[in-house]
Amino acid sequence: MFPERIETDRLSLERISHDSVDVFDLHELYSNGDDTEEMFEYWDSSPHKTVKETYDYVDEAERLWDEGEGAKYVIRPKEGEDGTGVIAGTTGLYPDWEKRSANLGILLDKQFWGRGYSGERVDALLSVAFDRLGLELVVAAHIDGNEKSRRAINKYVERYGGQYEGLLRNWLSLSDTVADVHRYTISREEYLEAIER
């Protein structure tokens, strides 16, 4: 149902599975490195303490894929980009078939922040959601206080004529609190109108 690999101008998105991604390489991104605490500050899970946690994460990615509940990808910069071929982050598209919508997610290694990768992978995932899966709405969200995500989301939501839906209070359960979340949406009609310009 989902594409195994997606190519953009600067990025390659590759399905997360035991056949396609080295668990130890992925663990490097998700474990306690120098920038990991900052990367996970506004994330809905904690850094992985063991390789087994990362292995289980890949298992879960395969289950979501097989059941049509989500597509998780590693993000790798293509040739010509600084960091060519390394895992720069992960992203996902999570359909809610009953609501004919999908949620987006992304986690980028700090060294790749500020390059516009978030917006570039959104271009590809919107095409999957609307052109391939026939969904009607794509949702992006960020935890209150995450200014970097707010700026990135605002850019691509504005580019596609989407809208800010508002603040959802006590929306996301975290390990030690319940976070407020800002929600944005892009509709199929807004997407089609934007790509025709």
C-alpha positions in Angstrom: 0.0 0.0 0.0 2.8 2.4 0.9 5.9 3.0 -1.3 9.0 1.2 -0.1 11.2 4.1 -1.1 10.5 7.8 -1.9 13.0 10.1 -3.6 13.0 13.9 -3.4 15.5 16.3 -4.8 17.8 16.0 -1.7 16.5 13.1 0.3 15.8 9.4 0.1 13.1 8.0 2.4 13.4 4.3 2.9 10.9 2.0 4.7 12.0 1.0 8.2 12.2 -2.8 8.3 14.7 -5.3 9.4 15.6 -6.0 5.7 16.2 -2.3 4.9 17.7 -0.6 7.9 20.6 -1.6 10.2 19.3 -1.6 13.8 22.6 -0.4 15.1 22.7 2.6 12.7 19.1 3.5 13.7 20.0 3.0 17.4 22.7 5.7 17.0 19.9 8.2 16.2 17.6 7.1 18.9 20.1 6.6 21.8 21.9 8.9 24.2 24.2 10.9 22.0 25.4 14.5 22.6 22.3 16.0 21.0 19.7 13.3 21.8 18.2 15.1 24.9 17.5 18.2 22.8 16.1 16.1 19.9 13.7 14.3 22.2 12.7 17.4 24.3 9.4 17.7 22.4 8.9 14.1 21.3 6.4 11.6 22.5 8.9 8.9 23.4 12.3 8.8 25.2 15.7 8.0 23.8 16.4 4.3 23.4 18.5 2.9 26.2 19.3 -0.4 24.5 19.6 -1.8 21.0 16.7 -4.1 21.9 14.4 -1.0 22.2 15.4 0.0 18.7 14.9 -3.6 17.5 11.4 -3.5 18.9 10.8 -0.1 17.3 11.6 -1.7 13.9 9.3 -4.6 14.8 6.5 -2.1 15.4 7.2 -0.3 12.2 6.8 -3.6 10.3 3.5 -4.3 12.1 2.1 -0.9 11.3 3.2 -1.3 7.6 1.7 -4.8 7.3 -1.6 -3.8 8.9 -1.9 -0.6 6.8 -1.7 1.6 9.9 1.4 3.5 9.2 4.5 4.0 7.1 7.8 4.8 8.9 10.8 5.8 6.9 14.5 6.7 7.6 15.6 9.9 6.0 18.9 9.9 4.3 20.6 12.9 2.5 21.3 12.1 -1.2 24.6 12.5 -3.0 25.8 16.1 -2.9 24.3 16.8 0.5 26.4 17.0 3.7 26.0 13.7 5.4 25.2 11.7 2.3 23.8 8.3 3.0 23.7 8.6 6.8 20.4 8.3 8.8 19.5 12.0 9.3 16.2 11.1 11.0 12.9 9.3 10.7 9.5 10.3 9.5 6.1 8.7 9.3 2.6 8.8 7.8 -0.2 7.4 9.9 -3.6 7.0 8.3 -6.8 7.1 10.2 -8.9 5.4 7.6 -12.3 6.1 9.3 -11.6 9.8 9.3 -10.0 9.7 5.8 -7.0 11.6 7.2 -3.4 11.0 8.2 -1.0 12.3 10.8 2.6 13.2 10.1 5.7 12.7 12.3 9.4 13.5 12.1 12.5 13.3 14.2 15.7 14.8 12.8 19.2 14.6 14.1 20.2 18.0 15.3 23.1 18.3 12.8 20.4 18.3 10.0 18.2 21.0 11.5 17.6 24.2 9.5 18.1 22.6 6.1 14.4 22.5 5.0 14.3 18.7 5.2 11.0 18.7 7.1 9.3 20.6 4.3 10.9 18.5 1.5 9.7 15.2 3.0 6.2 16.7 3.5 6.0 17.3 -0.2 6.6 13.6 -0.8 4.3 12.4 2.0 1.4 14.7 0.9 1.6 13.1 -2.5 1.4 9.6 -0.9 -1.6 10.6 1.3 -3.6 12.4 -1.4 -2.5 10.9 -4.8 -1.8 7.3 -3.8 -4.1 6.7 -0.7 -6.9 9.0 -1.6 -7.1 10.6 1.8 -8.9 13.9 2.4 -6.8 15.6 5.2 -3.3 15.5 6.5 -2.6 16.6 10.1 0.7 18.1 11.4 1.1 18.9 15.1 3.8 20.0 17.6 4.0 20.2 21.3 3.4 23.6 22.8 6.8 25.4 23.2 8.5 23.7 20.2 9.4 26.8 18.2 11.5 25.0 15.6 8.7 22.7 14.7 6.2 25.5 14.7 8.3 27.5 12.2 8.8 24.4 10.0 5.1 23.4 10.0 4.0 27.0 9.4 6.1 27.2 6.3 4.7 24.2 4.6 1.1 24.6 5.8 1.2 28.1 4.4 2.7 26.9 1.1 -0.1 24.4 0.6 -2.9 26.8 1.8 -3.6 24.8 4.9 -4.6 26.2 8.3 -3.9 26.3 11.9 -6.7 24.5 13.8 -5.8 25.5 17.3 -4.3 24.4 20.7 -5.5 21.0 22.0 -5.0 21.2 25.7 -3.8 18.1 27.7 -3.7 16.2 24.4 -0.6 14.1 24.4 0.5 11.8 27.3 4.2 11.9 27.9 6.2 9.9 30.5 6.0 12.6 33.2 3.2 15.0 32.0 0.4 15.6 29.5 1.3 18.1 26.8 -0.7 20.7 25.0 -0.5 20.3 21.2 -0.9 22.7 18.3 -2.7 21.2 15.3 -2.5 22.2 11.6 -4.2 20.6 8.6 -3.9 20.6 4.8 -6.9 19.3 2.9 -6.8 17.4 -0.4 -8.4 20.4 -2.2 -5.8 22.8 -0.8 -3.0 20.5 -1.8 -4.3 20.1 -5.4 -4.8 23.8 -5.8 -1.3 24.6 -4.5 0.4 22.1 -6.8 -1.5 23.4 -9.8 -0.1 27.0 -9.3 
